[in-house]
Amino acid sequence: MSKTYNILMYSHDTYGLGHIRRTMAIASQLKCKGVNILILTGSPIVGRFEFPEQIDFVRVPGMIKQSNDNYIPHSIKIDPVHAMSIRQSIIDATAKSFQPDLFIVDKAPRGLKHEIMPTLEWMKQYGKTKTILGLRDIMDDAESTTKDWTDKGIYDVLDNLYSEIWVYGHKEYYNPIEEYAIPESISKKMVFTGYIPRKVHTRTSPEVRKNGKKLVVITAGGGGDGYPMMDAYLKAIEKHGQQNFRTVMVTGPFMPADLRRELSERAKKLSITFYHFYRRMEKLFSNADLVVSMGGYNTVCEILSHKQVGLIVPRETPRLEQTIRANVLKEQNLADFIPWHQLGPDTMMEKIDLLLNNSQTIKDAVSNFKFTGLDVMHQRVGQFKDICK
């Protein structure tokens, strides 16, 4: 039996759904005859996803973010240092047993609390693994990112331990080489893939589109910090009365249970369809006339993939990534947004009314938007090994 081409993927897993969904999208595209893909993740909901043949996952103990650099175990009640030690041992053992030809790391060059550093060092000595860092289009504002990368020695890690760096965005929209003062020794390894498309569902599902009314889908992604947006939306309906459109609300599985219950009770009174988790979001997105969401990379890609009109409500803490992305999208006429500090029932209703009735500029822009991310990644993997030809 001929040797397979093994791809190991590390998915940053401490907050929200974006990282694991992005990793799954990439894995699905790179899967082909002779390729095996193994995903390392601590995501507590990874088991809810459907894994096709040739793709599997190794679940490490989950960690949850308390602040920018403070994490605690998600489920098991042990000391965080002990939990990190377990994670690191599993990651290292998996890499040495699987012996990947390609190691793709999501977002965090050193992993959570530098847990993949021993693995990266081993791969450098092993000499048979190409190492790839995948970065979303925007990390944070320039000042915060350059300080963080300098303090943590990230520039040295990028220079010495990675074969290539894939940026999942367009250099013309936002140029991290300039913004983050990336030296030429690193920038020459950077490949701008463009944005990553998501699975698209065919429009018109009778159970979703009822009574011929326009449909607004509001989602908070993972939901951990989505309550203020959901609250403002419900207050807008409560204040201005029933509207001539339907709403489907998806809070996300990580919204605190008490807040989720409160939103559910209010939504029920307003005849709003409510879910805390919806396995096939593409079905909702494809049937929407407007999607209201926060500004995470994953959700934005889903909105654009479905050629939908998006109203973004970007968070401003703990980083400005979403706010910068929302501004970039608005500059390109790809979406509209409400700044977090201006969020309220009146601004929410004004934007909804505008975008449901006068959004042709956005519709034209999104219909012409080209997704190149997966094709470029596939081409790059083909440069490493002649697969899937």
N, C-alpha and C positions, 0 to 999 in steps of 0.2 A: 504493500500500500504506500503510495507516494505521500510525502510529508505535506501537511496542511500549512497554510499561511495563517499564523496566529496573531490576532490583534487583541491586546489588553487595553481596556479603557477605564480610566479613573474618573468617577463622577463626583464632583463636589456636592455635598448632600445636606448641608446644615440648615438650609432655610428655603422653603417654598418648593415648587414643582419644576421650575425652569431648567435646572441643571440636569435632572434625570430625563426629562422630556427631550432636551436638546441632544443628550447622549444617545437616547433611543433612536432619534431621527437620523443621526449620523451612522449609527450601527446598522440600521435597516438599509441604508444606501450602500454601505461598504460590503454588505453580505452578498456573497456569490459563491459559485462552486469552488471548493478547495480552501475556503476561508472560514475560520472559526473565530468568534468574537466573545470575549468574556468581559463583563462589566463589574468593576468593583464599586460598591455603593453602600452607604448606610441609610439610604432613604427608607423611611418606615412604610411607604406605600408602593415600593417597587414591585411587590407581589401582585398588585392589582393590574399591572400592565400585561398585555399578551406578548410573549416572547416567541418569535418565529424560530424555526429550526436553524441551527448553527449559531444562535445567540443565546447566551445564558448569563447569569449573574452570580456573584459571590457577595453575600450580605455581611458587612462588618457592623459592629454595634453602632447604632445611630447616635449622633451628637446634635444638640440644638444650640443655636446661638443665643446668648444672653446680651452680649454687646459685640462691638466690632472684633475684639480679640479674646472674648471669654465664652467658652463652650462647656456644656454639661451633658452627661449621658441622657439620651432621649427616653429610654425605658428602664434599663437596668440601674439599680441604685448602688453604684459603686463610685469610688473617687474618680474624678475626671482623668487624673494622670494614669490610673490603672486602666481605664477604658481606652485611652489613647494608646497605651502599650499593647493592648489586645488587638486593636485595629492595625497598628504598625506590623505586628507579628503576622497577622493574616495576609496583609498586603504583600509583605516581603516573601512569605512562603508561597503564595499564589504565583507571584512573578517568577520565582526560581523553578517552580514545578511546571508552569505553563510554557516558559521560555518563549516569550512573544517575539515576533519579528518586528512588531510595531506597538509602541506604547503611546496612547493618546490621553493627555491629561487635560481635564476641564478646568479652566479659570485660574486655579491656584498653583503657581509654579512649584511650590514646595509641598503642596498638599495641605490639609488641615493641620495646623501646629507642626509644620514641616515633617509630617508622617511619611511622605514618600521619598524623602532625601536618601535614606539607606538604599532604597530600591533603585533610584536614579544613579547613585554611585556604583551599585552593583552592575547595572546595565552598561555603564561606561566601561567597566573592566571586562564584562562579558563580551562586549564588542559586536554583538550580532543583532542588537535591537535599535531601530530608529526611534528616537523620542520626539514626540510632537506636543507642543503646548497649544491648546485652543483657547483663544480669547474672544469674548463678545466684542461688539463694535466699540463700546465705551465702558471703561472701568469705573472712573470717577472723575472729578475735576482735575485739572493739570497739577495744581499745587499739592493736593492731597495725595495723588497717585505717585508723583515723583518723590515726595517725602517718605511715603510708605515703602516704596521700592528701594530707596536708598537706605533707610533704617534697617530693613530686613535683608539686605544683600541680594535683592531680586535680580538686579542687573547682572551680577556675577553668575547667578544660577542660569539665567537665560543664555549667557555667553558660553558657559562651560558644559552644561548638561543637556541642552536641547539641540536636536538636529534641525528642526524647523519650528516656526511659530505661525499658526494659522489664525488670522483675524477674521471673525465672522461678520464682516461689514464692508462698506465701501470707503476707500481712502478719500474719495472726493467729498463725502459727507462729513467725515470726522477723521482726522489724521493723527493717530496716536504717536507716530514717530516724532512729529513736531510737538504735540501737546505734552508728551511724557519724556521729552529729551532723550530719546533712545539713540545710543551711539551706532555708528555705521557697522561695527562688528556684529551687532545684533540685528539691525534693520535689514541687512542683506539676507538674513534667514527668514524674514517675514513674508508671508503670502496672504494677500487680501482675497478671501474667497468670495466675498459678497454674502448676502443674507441666506439663511438656511430655510428652505420651504418646509411646510408642514403638510401632512396628509389632508387632502381636500375631499369633502363629501359633496355629492350631487345635491343641488338645491331642490326644494319642494318635498318636504316630509309632511304629510297631512297632520300628524300628531303635533307637529311643531308650529306650522302655519295654520292658524284657525281663524275663521270668520273674515278672512281677507284683510285683516288689520295688519299694519306694519308691526314688525317685531324688533324690540330692543333687547339685546342680551347684555347683562352686566355681570362681570366676573372679576374676582380679586385674585386670580391665580391660585397660589397656595392658601391665601387668605389670612396669613398671620398678622398682617397690618392693614387689612382691607376694610375694617369696620367703618372708619370715617367716610369713605367713599360710598359704601352701601347705605349708611345712615343718611347722608345728604341726598341720595337718590330717593329713598323712601319719604323723607321729609318733603322733597319736591312734589311727589305725587299726593302726599297727605295735605299739603298746603294748597296746591293748585287744582286738586280734584281729579277724578278719573279722566284719563286722556283717550284719544282715539288711536292708541297703539297698545300692543300687548308687551308684557315684560317677562323674561325668564331670568331669574337671579341665581347665580352659582357662587356661593361664598368661598369655597375651597376647604379642604379637610383640616387645615391648620388654624382656622379661626377658633378662638376659645369658645367652648361649648355654651357658656352662658350668653355670650354676645350672639352666637348663631341662633340660639333659641329665641332671643328677643327679636331678631330680624325676621325669623320664620313666622312668629305670631303677627307681626305688623304686616308682612307680605301677604299672609292669608286673608287679612281683613281687606286688603286692596285687590284681591283676586290675582295676585302675582304668583306665577309658578316658581317654586323654590326648591333648590337642591343644595346640599352641602358639598357633594362631589358628583361630577357627571363624567362617566368613563369616555364618552365619545363627544368631546367638545366640538370637534369638527362638524358634527351634525347640526349643532346649534349655530355655529358661526356661519355655515353655508346658507342658512335660512334667515339670517338676521338682516335687517335694514340698517341697523346701527349697533356697534359693539362699544360698550363703555367699560373701560378697564384701567388698571394701573399700567405703568410704563415699562414693565419687565421685558427683556429681550424676547423670551419665548412667546408671550402673548402677542406682542407686536408682530412677530413673524407669522403667527396664526391669522391675525387680522389681515395682513397684507397678502398672505397665501390665498385667502378666500376673496380677495379683491373687495374687501368691505370698507365701509366708512367707519373710522375709529375715533372715539372721543377718549383721550388719554387723561388720566388724573395721576400724575407722577408724584411719588413720595419724594421728600427732600432730605430725609434722614434714614439711615446713618450716612448715606452718601448721595451725591447729586447726579449719579448715573442716569436715573430715569428722567429727571428734569432736563438734562442735556439732550437725551434721546428725543424727548417730546419736542424740544425746540428744533432739533435737526429735522424731524418728520414734518413739522409745520412749515419749515423753510422750503421743503421739497414738495409741499402740498399733498403729503401722504396721510395726514391726520390733523385733527385739531386737538387742543388740550386746555385744561383748566389748571392753573397753578395751584398747588396744594393749599397755599395760604389764602387763596380766593375761593376755596371750595365752600359751597352753601346751597340751599335749596333753590334760590333764585337763579344763581349762575348756572346751576345744573339744568334747570328747566329751560333757560334761554338757549343753552347750547344744544340740548336735545331737539328743541323745536327747530332751530336753525339747520341742524344737520339732517333731520328727517325730511326737510322740505327744500333745502337749498345747498346741496353738497356736490354739485356736478364737477366742480374743479377737483375735488378729492377723488371722485369716481374716475375721472379721466386719468389722473396721475397714477392711481393704484392699478388701473387696467393695463397701463404701459410699464409697470414696474417689473424688472427682470430678476428672478432668483437664480444665482449662479453657484451658491455655496456648496451644494452636494456634488455638482459636476466637477468643480475645481478640486475638491477633496479627493474625488475618485481619480482624477488625473494625477494628482500628487502621489497617491498610493501606487498608481501604475508606474510611476517613475522609480519607486523603490523595488518593485517586483512586478513581473509581467503576469498580472492576474486579471481575470474577468474580461479577457479580450474576445 
